[in-house]
């Protein structure tokens, strides 16, 4: 019952039925199901918050660190209302993260959850495609009309970009989720233990790829290429990948041609984003420790930073920015470090999952270089998947994991990572900006 209710919570989160059927909106389905999940999972949630558990789970400490930074970023200006609203908003994300880590406590539940994520996303994507191609009319899925200057003719052009509902009502947001489910489908297709039945995963892969192309998201394209190459390099090595890259590049340019592959940082929207990075980072001189306040960056520079890492530092200062960078670093580093230990796990699906989970994280985090996605649930869904996987790894007894405990040494290490990341963002944005 507990796990089934958690799956229902994810169905509501990914499909967003209340935003397509107005009669469901007053029911507040997500809140009702979330309360039920919390009540059933209450002992497990409390257990995760004990001192011993937090020491063993530095990813959870990182998530709580962002919550603390959000509250403090408002309190520094005396805004109790802002601290309460920001804390309440992100507190729901923290609860989702804790529920996910608690519920995915066996390989079987882990695999069922991955299947459920693909199924729920498939339903949402099919509805979005049906609306996009005008087979049905769903107002909440109205396509984004993108206006740009044609680089060849210099004329202004308008073209539609596919969107989802709610938190996915942006082509870039739904594109990041598509990176996740496309990689899960590839993980299923590459499962020799599944036999011929694995090819059934080609069915959802087709609409996912069509939807991915219709988003026309450059950040999503970069993320998908990173995810694919993580798998390729890990499986074949760099030398064997070179001829694949040389032969595959023309095909990639044909399939993903157009806006997706026109990545220009010298002008247009690309340069505008770099300028936003510079303006956002410049605010750290005035608000170094706690930033300008969660949700308040747009009031200073006009828009979000369009870079999750810059956005975290600008709004939450060195404290929150370091916490966010630490989550990315710890998630990727731990999964990478386990490559030599993965044979110790008996379940073949969980053995192979390490690589594909790493690819998903790398692709998603690469996509966040051009998108501000610091506070949304899908970002912490991935951190939660990593934490749940690590939890099961500890149960198997992988001896490399004790290094990743929340100790003074790890705190100093993460502080150094945060400073290196901030310096890299500063140098990189200065080198790329053209005023």
Secondary structure, DSSP 8 states (H G I E B T S, - for coil): -HHHHHHHHHHHHHH-HHHH-GGGGGG-HHHHHHHHHHHHHHHHHHHHTSHHHHHH-HHHHHHHHHHHHHHHHHHTTT-HHHHHHHHHHHHHHHHHHHHHHHH--SHHHHHHHHHHHHHHHHHHHHHHHHHHTTSS--GGG--EEEEEE-TTT--EEEEEE---SGGG-SHHHHHHHHHHHHHHHHHHHT-GGGGGGGGGGHHHHHHHHHHHHHHT-HHHHHHHHHHHHHHHHHHH-HHHHHHHHHHHHHHHHHHTTTGGG---SSSHHHHHHHHHHHHHHHGGGTSTTT-S-TT-THHHHSS--SSHHHHHHHHHHHHHHHHHHHHHHHHHHHHHHGGGTGGG-S-HHHHHHHHHHHHHHHHHHHHGGGS--SS-HHHHHHHHHHHHHHHHHHHHT-TTGGGSS--HHHHHHHHHHHHHHHHHHHHHHHHH---
